C-alpha cells in the first residue's frame, strides 16, 4: 500500500484512513479472512438466513455444490471491512454497491478482498472503487462501490 499521509483519530491503532486529497486512481486496500464454522453459524443467526445450504451438510450434499457453502453476503461483508477500516477508512460513507457472485466459498477457505480506487470525484467528495473477493486467486465476488470520503477541510455548513 502507498505510504502517503493518513488521518489519525483518538487511537492511531484503530482510527486511520485516507483523506480524499491523498487518494489516487489505483490505490488499493486489502483484507483476508479464513471462513470458519463459527462465522457461518453466527452470520446465519445475525442475518436470519438459515438456508440449509449453509448449515446442513446432508442437505447441501444433494445440491449442485455437493456440500455446504458460506453465505455469499458473508464474504461480501469483507468489502465493508476494507472500506471502513483500511481504505478509505473511518469516516467514509458507503453510498452504493453492485455485486456479482461468481463461485462458492467453503469452510476453511481464505477470502482475500481487494478494493481499488477507479475514479475520484472531488467536487462531491466521492470515490468509485472496484471490489473483488478471491479464494486462491479465483474470483468469487466482483463488483463496484461508491463512497463519500472525508477531506482535510470540512465541507461548508449550510444555514
Phi and psi in degrees as a GROMACS rama.xvg file:
@    title "Ramachandran Plot"
@    xaxis  label "Phi"
@    yaxis  label "Psi"
@TYPE xy
-61.051  150.213  UNK-2
-104.464  72.8489  UNK-3
-113.538  169.89  UNK-4
-55.5847  131.83  UNK-5
-118.03  149.948  UNK-6
-72.3239  154.009  UNK-7
-132.44  133.873  UNK-8
-103.393  -152.579  UNK-9
-62.3354  -40.923  UNK-10
-121.416  102.872  UNK-11
-55.667  -23.8652  UNK-12
-71.424  -26.2146  UNK-13
-109.394  -28.9269  UNK-14
-120.512  74.6735  UNK-15
-124.026  157.229  UNK-16
179.648  -175.09  UNK-17
-107.384  138.916  UNK-18
-76.3384  154.859  UNK-19
-54.2578  -41.2091  UNK-20
-63.2592  -21.5656  UNK-21
-94.4788  -5.22267  UNK-22
-89.972  154.701  UNK-23
-149.57  156.969  UNK-24
-58.2811  132.448  UNK-25
101.042  -15.6732  UNK-26
-61.6032  136.539  UNK-27
-123.921  150.091  UNK-28
-128.179  143.002  UNK-29
-136  145.102  UNK-30
-144.66  140.156  UNK-31
-131.278  141.06  UNK-32
-149.171  138.177  UNK-33
-89.6186  126.774  UNK-34
-74.919  130.606  UNK-35
-115.764  165.716  UNK-36
-55.7788  -44.3177  UNK-37
-59.697  -42.3786  UNK-38
-56.1388  -46.402  UNK-39
-66.7273  -45.3125  UNK-40
-64.8534  -43.735  UNK-41
-66.2432  -40.3976  UNK-42
-64.0551  -40.3985  UNK-43
-60.4449  -42.7385  UNK-44
-66.4366  -43.25  UNK-45
-70.6155  -43.1921  UNK-46
-84.3782  -23.4579  UNK-47
83.6458  0.641623  UNK-48
-84.8588  94.4649  UNK-49
-104.644  29.6865  UNK-50
-49.9821  128.013  UNK-51
-61.9728  -16.0158  UNK-52
-57.6381  -29.1321  UNK-53
-96.7682  -23.8735  UNK-54
-117.916  -17.8358  UNK-55
-122.654  106.442  UNK-56
-61.3048  -41.9371  UNK-57
-61.7169  -44.0084  UNK-58
-64.0334  -48.871  UNK-59
-63.852  -29.7758  UNK-60
-62.6464  -25.0962  UNK-61
-86.256  -0.930424  UNK-62
-95.9513  170.135  UNK-63
-58.102  -21.0456  UNK-64
-84.1145  -11.9227  UNK-65
58.637  26.3761  UNK-66
162.09  171.215  UNK-67
-63.0436  146.811  UNK-68
-130.536  155.649  UNK-69
-73.5189  154.91  UNK-70
-59.596  134.368  UNK-71
-58.6533  -39.1359  UNK-72
-71.252  -20.2673  UNK-73
-63.0353  -49.9551  UNK-74
-64.7093  -38.1108  UNK-75
-63.9812  -28.0893  UNK-76
-62.1351  -22.8879  UNK-77
-68.8325  -18.9318  UNK-78
-65.1825  -45.5206  UNK-79
-66.2045  -28.3059  UNK-80
-60.4342  -46.7879  UNK-81
-62.8074  -50.7166  UNK-82
-60.568  -42.726  UNK-83
-86.2239  -17.2446  UNK-84
-123.763  -17.1041  UNK-85
-123.446  -56.6227  UNK-86
-155.106  114.815  UNK-87
-69.1689  -32.2308  UNK-88
113.729  -170.058  UNK-89
-53.0322  139.338  UNK-90
97.8832  -15.4083  UNK-91
-74.9607  151.697  UNK-92
-116.339  121.764  UNK-93
-74.3677  118.928  UNK-94
-102.281  -39.5677  UNK-95
-159.54  160.362  UNK-96
-151.974  133.584  UNK-97
-116.082  138.956  UNK-98
-134.255  145.047  UNK-99
-128.584  122.715  UNK-100
-89.7176  118.571  UNK-101
-102.647  -28.0592  UNK-102
-158.687  155.099  UNK-103
-76.3374  160.001  UNK-104
-120.01  136.959  UNK-105
-116.363  161.198  UNK-106
-54.4772  134.666  UNK-107
93.1552  -10.9173  UNK-108
-87.5262  147.163  UNK-109
-99.1099  122.03  UNK-110
-94.206  123.356  UNK-111
-107.411  121.376  UNK-112
-106.308  127.72  UNK-113
-124.259  127.326  UNK-114
-116.516  128.827  UNK-115
-128.249  131.903  UNK-116
-68.0375  127.009  UNK-117
-112.425  -22.674  UNK-118
-159.424  144.109  UNK-119
-121.306  129.713  UNK-120
-118.675  81.941  UNK-121
-60.3257  -33.4276  UNK-122
-63.2761  -25.8752  UNK-123
-111.037  2.73054  UNK-124
59.4646  36.9146  UNK-125
-113.415  150.803  UNK-126
-134.039  129.735  UNK-127
-95.0982  143.458  UNK-128
-139.89  147.632  UNK-129
-89.2007  144.082  UNK-130
-129.871  121.546  UNK-131
-136.394  139.833  UNK-132
-119.395  133.141  UNK-133
-129.205  155.972  UNK-134
-127.861  119.141  UNK-135
51.4204  41.0886  UNK-136
83.1459  -7.1659  UNK-137
-95.132  130.717  UNK-138
-69.3882  124.865  UNK-139
-107.471  -28.3193  UNK-140
-142.48  135.358  UNK-141
-134.103  151.639  UNK-142
-178.321  -163.102  UNK-143
-147.267  156.049  UNK-144
-139.045  162.954  UNK-145
-131.707  130.642  UNK-146
-132.058  157.069  UNK-147
-101.383  135.981  UNK-148
-121.453  138.622  UNK-149
-61.3918  148.373  UNK-150
-111.809  165.465  UNK-151
-62.6185  -40.9533  UNK-152
-96.5182  122.37  UNK-153
-63.6365  149.959  UNK-154
-64.3392  152.228  UNK-155
-62.8255  144.287  UNK-156
-86.9105  125.487  UNK-157
-90.5382  138.384  UNK-158
